[in-house]
Amino acid sequence: MAVIKKFVDKYDLKVSDKYADTLKELVDNGKAAQAQNDKKDTVNALVSSLQWSTTDDGYGSYTLTATAQNTTKYNIKDLSIVLSLYDQSGVKQEETYTSIDSWKAGETVKLEAYP
């Protein structure tokens, strides 16, 4: 749908009155799809920028921690982050995850994961 909106915007597509409502609906759906893609890309960039630190908890266990501010304009809900852990040779050893129910725009949170 976002492609149709781009096509209409770029080439100033016009249709007869008979199809005007259909075109408007397609463009509106394209706008909504583009907004959703923009939000997804923005949140993915925020998550990718997280800096994780490791704390040795003893007995071979440790905690991964990241403290970050939601610098986006979006209130994020139900965010799950999968962390892949690699050894010094670049071989994936395990995966763990962390999640947060809500993260308001401008809010700073502490995320923790326990491999």
BELRAMO-V766181 format. One record per pair of residues at least 6 apart in sequence whose C-alpha atoms are under 8 Angstrom apart, sorted by the first residue. I is the first residue (numbers start at 0). GAP is how many residues later the second one is. If there is no record, write none. Layout:
<<I GAP> <I GAP>>
This chain:
<<0 25> <0 26> <0 28> <0 29> <0 30> <0 32> <1 25> <1 27> <1 28> <1 29> <1 30> <1 31> <1 32> <2 27> <3 22> <3 23> <3 26> <4 21> <4 22> <4 23> <4 25> <4 26> <6 6> <7 19> <14 8> <38 35> <41 30> <42 29> <45 24> <45 25> <45 26> <46 34> <49 16> <49 17> <49 18> <50 15> <50 16> <51 12> <51 13> <51 14> <52 11> <52 12> <52 13> <53 8> <53 9> <53 10> <53 11> <54 7> <54 8> <54 9> <54 10> <55 6> <55 7> <56 6> <60 53> <60 54> <61 52> <61 53> <62 49> <62 50> <62 51> <62 52> <63 48> <63 49> <63 50> <63 51> <64 45> <64 46> <64 47> <64 48> <65 44> <65 45> <65 46> <66 41> <66 42> <66 43> <66 44> <67 40> <67 41> <67 42> <68 37> <68 38> <68 39> <68 40> <69 33> <69 34> <69 35> <69 36> <69 37> <69 38> <70 34> <70 35> <71 33> <71 34> <72 32> <72 33> <73 30> <73 31> <74 27> <74 28> <74 29> <74 30> <75 26> <75 27> <75 28> <75 29> <76 23> <76 24> <76 25> <76 26> <77 21> <77 22> <77 23> <77 24> <78 20> <78 21> <78 22> <78 23> <79 17> <79 18> <79 19> <79 20> <80 16> <80 17> <80 18> <81 13> <81 14> <81 15> <81 16> <82 12> <82 13> <82 14> <83 8> <83 9> <83 10> <83 11> <83 12> <84 7> <84 8> <84 9> <84 10> <84 11> <85 6> <85 7> <85 8> <86 6> <93 21> <94 20> <95 17> <95 18> <95 19> <96 16> <96 17> <97 13> <97 14> <97 15> <98 12> <99 11> <102 6>>
